[in-house]
Amino acid sequence: MKRTILISLIFIALFSCNKDEIYDDGGYAIGTINTYTSVMGVLTYHYEFKVEKKTYRGDKKSGIGNSGGENRMLGRQYLVVYKRTDPNKSDLNFRYPITDEQQFNDLVEGFKDNPPKQ
């Protein structure tokens, strides 16, 4: 049990460092959840987003899987923050669900003064 906790903490620390790199000077896009996987109790959502007409894909780990609600997430859209110099590095941010293009544009405008949080 202690070993699992230690491995989890190391994973979180490594993953957080990567996020800092993305959020420091991130670009914004609308990401759509297409599929999910659950392996050994870890739920991962797979999403797509576009930058300058090119489609990118990313993965977002989200806690414990098989709770029964995973299917409700399919097709939902959220803010994606990506590294401007490498859109392959991205984060689907569950704090900012997107319902339409206008809401997305309003969020991006607001981020000029108050950038999104991880």
trRosetta pair geometry for C-beta under 8 A, 3 or more apart (Angstrom, degrees):
i j d omega theta_ij theta_ji phi_ij phi_ji
1 4 5.7 -52 -152 31 32 112
1 5 6.6 30 152 -16 64 104
2 5 5.7 -54 -151 36 34 111
2 6 6.3 35 151 -20 66 106
3 6 5.7 -54 -148 37 31 112
3 7 6.3 31 154 -17 65 106
4 7 5.9 -54 -146 38 29 109
4 8 6.3 32 153 -21 63 107
5 8 5.6 -55 -149 36 30 114
5 9 6.4 30 154 -19 65 105
6 9 5.8 -54 -148 35 30 110
6 10 6.5 30 154 -17 64 105
7 10 5.8 -54 -149 36 32 111
7 11 6.3 34 152 -20 65 106
8 11 5.7 -55 -149 36 31 113
8 12 6.3 31 154 -19 65 106
9 12 5.7 -52 -146 36 32 112
9 13 6.4 33 155 -19 64 105
10 13 5.7 -55 -150 36 31 112
10 14 6.4 27 155 -15 65 107
11 14 6.0 -58 -148 39 29 107
11 15 6.0 25 157 -17 66 112
12 15 5.8 -58 -141 41 28 110
12 16 6.1 31 158 -24 64 108
13 16 5.9 -54 -145 33 27 112
13 17 6.8 30 156 -22 60 102
14 17 6.0 -52 -156 28 32 112
14 18 6.9 31 150 -16 63 104
15 18 5.8 -55 -158 34 36 113
15 19 6.6 38 147 -21 66 104
15 61 7.7 -74 -127 38 157 127
16 19 5.5 -53 -152 33 37 115
16 20 6.7 44 151 -25 67 97
16 118 7.6 83 -139 155 79 162
17 20 5.8 -47 -155 26 35 114
17 21 7.0 38 149 -19 62 102
18 21 5.7 -53 -160 31 36 115
18 22 6.8 32 147 -16 66 106
18 89 7.0 -136 -178 -158 99 112
19 22 5.5 -58 -152 37 38 111
19 23 5.9 23 159 -11 73 112
19 91 5.6 58 -122 -72 91 151
19 118 5.1 74 156 -128 138 132
20 23 6.1 -63 -137 44 28 102
20 24 6.3 45 160 -43 64 100
20 118 7.9 -42 -72 -63 55 144
21 24 6.2 -42 -151 8 23 117
21 83 6.4 -11 132 -93 90 125
21 89 6.9 -44 105 155 114 147
22 26 5.4 44 157 -91 68 113
22 81 5.6 111 144 119 109 100
22 82 6.5 -69 -155 -148 107 21
22 83 4.9 -92 -116 -58 67 83
22 89 5.5 -148 -87 136 103 100
22 90 6.6 133 -140 -121 140 25
22 91 5.4 136 102 -7 158 110
23 26 5.3 -30 -121 -25 32 128
23 81 5.8 30 -95 142 70 150
23 91 7.4 -25 -56 32 92 142
23 115 7.1 121 -179 149 92 128
23 116 7.2 -117 -136 80 107 85
23 118 5.9 -83 -53 -69 155 94
25 83 7.6 55 78 -145 78 63
25 84 5.8 -62 124 7 95 122
26 81 4.0 8 173 -175 155 97
26 82 6.1 126 -158 57 91 30
26 83 6.6 -63 -110 -88 69 35
26 84 6.8 171 -147 -36 24 83
26 115 7.7 119 42 -162 106 120
26 116 7.8 -60 68 46 141 108
27 51 6.7 73 112 -123 144 123
27 81 7.4 147 70 -158 39 53
27 82 5.2 -31 62 66 91 87
27 83 7.6 17 16 115 90 10
27 84 4.7 114 -32 -90 107 77
27 87 7.1 -45 57 -97 130 94
28 79 6.3 -38 -153 -161 101 98
28 80 7.0 137 -159 76 49 59
28 81 6.2 -24 -98 -102 67 61
28 82 7.7 170 -84 21 18 80
28 104 7.7 168 142 -176 118 95
28 107 7.5 -167 -176 107 153 106
28 108 5.1 -169 72 -103 153 104
28 111 6.9 142 -52 33 147 164
28 116 8.0 119 -100 -7 116 133
29 49 4.0 108 117 172 131 126
29 50 6.2 -176 -158 62 131 47
29 51 5.8 -86 -71 -72 141 79
29 79 7.9 126 71 -163 40 53
29 80 4.5 -26 68 64 87 111
29 82 6.3 12 10 -1 114 121
29 90 7.9 -40 43 -138 118 136
30 49 6.3 170 81 -130 39 97
30 50 7.9 -1 56 34 78 83
30 77 5.3 3 -179 -174 101 123
30 78 7.8 147 -157 74 59 25
30 79 7.2 -53 -107 -106 49 40
30 80 6.8 84 167 11 4 98
30 98 5.1 -120 -130 92 102 167
30 101 7.7 -79 -41 -102 151 61
30 104 5.4 -54 -70 -105 110 149
31 47 4.3 42 172 158 112 135
31 48 6.8 160 -151 77 71 30
31 49 4.2 -53 -91 -63 73 113
31 58 7.1 -49 -133 46 139 118
31 77 6.5 155 79 -153 44 67
31 78 5.5 -27 65 66 99 74
31 79 7.1 29 17 125 98 13
31 80 3.7 102 -38 -49 116 116
31 90 7.6 148 -80 151 136 136
31 92 4.9 -116 91 -112 158 98
32 47 6.1 160 76 -155 35 86
32 48 5.7 -20 57 58 89 82
32 49 7.3 150 10 -77 68 62
32 75 6.7 -19 -169 -149 101 32
32 76 7.4 164 -146 85 60 31
32 77 5.1 -30 -92 -95 70 83
33 36 7.2 10 179 -57 113 95
33 45 4.9 -45 -133 -176 115 121
33 46 7.2 106 -155 70 66 44
33 47 5.0 -49 -93 -92 50 93
33 73 5.1 -41 102 146 161 92
33 74 5.8 -120 109 -117 100 34
33 75 6.7 -40 69 17 81 20
33 76 5.3 12 26 56 116 79
33 77 7.7 -151 3 -80 75 34
33 78 7.5 45 -35 7 99 105
33 92 7.5 88 -75 -161 89 158
34 46 5.6 -56 60 98 93 90
34 47 6.4 148 3 -115 83 35
34 48 5.8 45 -29 -5 127 104
34 74 7.0 29 -171 -145 17 83
35 45 7.8 160 91 -158 42 53
35 46 4.7 -2 65 51 85 118
35 74 7.2 27 -94 -113 31 105
36 43 6.3 -2 179 -171 121 90
36 44 6.4 163 -158 85 70 48
36 45 4.9 -33 -101 -103 95 58
36 46 6.5 -171 -87 9 36 79
36 65 7.6 169 151 -127 117 115
36 70 5.0 -130 73 -176 155 119
36 73 6.7 65 -47 75 137 126
36 74 7.3 -111 -10 -72 102 88
37 43 7.6 166 87 -151 43 47
37 44 5.1 -8 58 58 87 100
37 46 7.2 52 -6 -27 94 111
37 65 7.9 -50 124 -111 41 157
38 41 7.1 5 180 -117 94 12
38 42 7.0 167 -152 76 56 38
38 43 5.1 -17 -101 -98 87 68
38 44 7.5 178 -81 19 39 69
38 65 3.0 175 -127 147 116 158
38 66 5.3 131 166 -38 166 84
38 70 7.2 -99 -47 -76 120 161
39 42 5.8 -24 68 57 71 90
39 44 7.4 -4 16 5 98 115
39 65 7.7 75 16 15 35 153
41 64 5.4 -31 176 -140 90 80
41 65 5.9 -179 -165 36 31 87
41 66 7.4 -72 -119 22 54 112
42 61 6.1 -25 176 -150 108 108
42 63 7.7 -166 -140 126 57 17
42 64 7.3 -61 -99 -110 35 38
42 65 6.3 26 98 -14 14 110
43 61 7.1 124 83 -161 53 57
43 62 5.0 -53 94 71 104 84
43 63 6.0 -2 38 76 109 59
43 64 6.4 44 -8 119 106 17
43 65 3.3 146 -70 -80 88 87
43 66 7.5 -159 -75 -7 106 54
43 67 7.8 -46 -54 1 149 98
43 70 6.5 -147 -145 -101 130 120
44 59 5.2 -2 -180 -173 115 108
44 60 6.8 152 -159 75 63 39
44 61 5.2 -33 -100 -97 81 61
44 62 7.1 145 -104 16 29 79
44 65 7.9 -37 1 -71 54 127
45 59 7.1 154 80 -158 47 55
45 60 4.7 -15 59 61 97 97
45 62 5.8 30 -9 -3 104 130
45 73 6.2 -87 -110 135 130 142
45 92 6.8 -88 90 70 121 157
46 57 6.7 0 -177 -173 92 107
46 58 7.6 172 -153 90 52 39
46 59 5.5 -23 -101 -102 66 75
47 57 7.0 160 87 -154 44 60
47 58 5.5 -18 64 64 91 84
47 59 7.6 163 20 -91 76 25
47 60 6.5 24 -1 -3 120 111
47 78 7.7 -64 -126 46 157 101
47 80 7.1 -172 120 -84 136 123
47 92 5.0 101 22 -78 158 141
48 55 5.7 -7 -170 -169 113 104
48 56 7.0 154 -154 80 61 43
48 57 5.3 -31 -98 -98 72 71
48 58 7.9 159 -90 20 28 70
49 55 7.5 154 82 -149 28 60
49 56 5.7 -22 66 62 77 92
49 58 7.3 -2 12 9 106 112
49 80 4.4 -92 -59 27 164 161
49 82 7.3 -163 87 -41 140 132
49 90 6.9 -173 39 -168 135 163
50 53 6.3 4 -177 -116 119 15
50 54 6.5 148 -153 70 73 35
50 55 5.4 -39 -94 -92 79 58
50 56 7.3 155 -101 14 27 78
51 54 5.8 -28 69 61 71 90
51 56 6.2 18 9 -8 105 123
51 82 6.6 -95 -64 68 139 155
51 87 4.6 -134 17 -109 157 158
54 87 7.7 129 89 68 114 152
56 82 7.1 80 81 -115 159 152
56 87 5.0 -131 -62 132 160 111
56 88 6.2 -147 -149 -92 121 49
56 90 6.6 120 123 -18 134 146
58 80 7.0 144 28 -139 145 124
58 88 8.0 155 -83 -169 89 45
58 90 4.4 -99 -75 72 151 113
58 91 7.5 -138 167 -82 153 18
58 92 6.2 170 95 -33 125 98
60 91 7.2 95 -102 -159 102 56
60 92 4.2 -77 -55 47 144 117
60 94 7.7 145 164 -43 149 100
62 94 7.5 101 -116 -51 122 145
64 67 6.7 93 103 -51 90 105
65 70 6.7 23 -151 -70 83 137
66 70 7.5 -23 -81 -20 25 130
67 70 7.0 125 49 -36 78 83
69 72 5.1 -38 -174 23 76 121
69 73 7.3 79 137 -25 80 94
70 73 5.9 -55 -168 23 44 113
70 74 7.8 55 142 -33 67 91
71 74 5.7 -33 -164 4 49 116
72 76 7.7 35 138 -35 63 127
73 76 5.3 -76 -163 21 52 126
76 97 6.8 -53 178 -139 110 105
77 97 7.0 99 85 -168 60 66
77 98 4.3 -67 117 68 106 101
77 99 7.5 166 63 -78 111 20
78 92 5.3 80 82 -176 126 90
78 93 6.0 -165 156 69 112 53
78 94 5.9 -42 -136 -99 153 40
78 96 6.0 112 -166 84 77 68
78 97 5.5 -52 -100 -108 76 47
78 98 6.0 163 -112 3 16 91
79 92 7.7 141 84 -159 47 49
79 93 4.7 -26 79 56 98 110
79 95 7.6 -39 41 70 121 74
79 96 3.7 10 1 89 125 128
79 98 6.2 126 -55 -46 62 111
79 104 7.4 158 -95 -128 82 85
79 107 6.5 -121 -87 135 130 155
79 116 6.5 -169 122 -100 153 163
80 90 5.3 4 -178 -178 107 124
80 91 6.9 158 -155 78 61 41
80 92 5.5 -31 -99 -98 80 59
80 93 7.1 170 -99 7 25 84
81 90 6.7 160 84 -157 44 69
81 91 5.1 -10 58 57 92 95
81 93 5.9 51 -6 -31 103 124
81 116 6.1 -147 -66 65 134 134
82 86 7.9 -132 168 97 93 49
82 87 4.5 28 160 -137 143 68
82 89 6.5 128 -160 86 71 57
82 90 3.9 -26 -99 -100 87 95
82 91 7.6 -179 -79 19 48 60
83 86 4.7 3 91 59 121 77
83 87 6.7 -153 64 -81 65 28
83 88 8.0 -31 48 56 107 54
83 89 4.2 19 8 75 124 113
83 90 7.2 -121 5 -71 71 54
84 87 7.7 10 -136 -66 18 74
86 89 5.0 49 103 11 104 105
87 90 6.4 19 -178 -58 60 112
91 118 7.2 -32 145 -136 161 82
93 96 5.2 29 103 28 110 101
93 116 6.0 29 -180 158 173 143
93 118 7.3 -124 -117 -146 107 35
94 97 7.5 10 -165 -61 51 77
95 116 7.0 154 77 -167 126 105
95 117 6.5 1 47 70 173 89
96 107 6.1 96 -161 -144 131 151
96 116 6.3 -59 -30 -127 141 132
98 103 5.9 165 -149 93 66 115
98 104 5.0 29 -140 -73 124 96
98 107 7.6 -91 -99 3 93 148
99 103 5.2 66 47 11 84 156
100 103 5.2 100 57 8 70 101
100 104 7.3 -128 104 -4 39 91
101 104 5.5 -56 -153 36 34 115
101 105 6.3 34 152 -19 68 105
102 105 5.7 -52 -147 36 33 111
102 106 6.4 34 153 -19 65 105
103 106 5.7 -54 -149 36 32 113
103 107 6.4 36 151 -21 64 104
104 107 5.7 -54 -152 33 31 113
104 108 6.4 29 154 -17 65 106
105 108 5.8 -53 -146 37 32 111
105 109 6.4 36 153 -21 64 105
106 109 5.7 -53 -149 35 31 113
106 110 6.4 30 153 -17 64 107
107 110 5.7 -61 -152 39 31 110
107 111 6.4 36 151 -29 66 104
107 116 7.8 29 173 -72 108 113
108 111 5.5 -49 -150 25 34 117
108 112 7.9 53 149 -35 56 84
109 112 6.2 -35 -175 -1 40 113
110 113 6.6 -67 -171 44 49 93
110 114 6.0 -34 159 53 84 99
111 114 6.5 -91 -123 78 34 54
111 115 5.1 54 -166 -116 87 47
111 116 5.8 -28 -113 -29 117 79
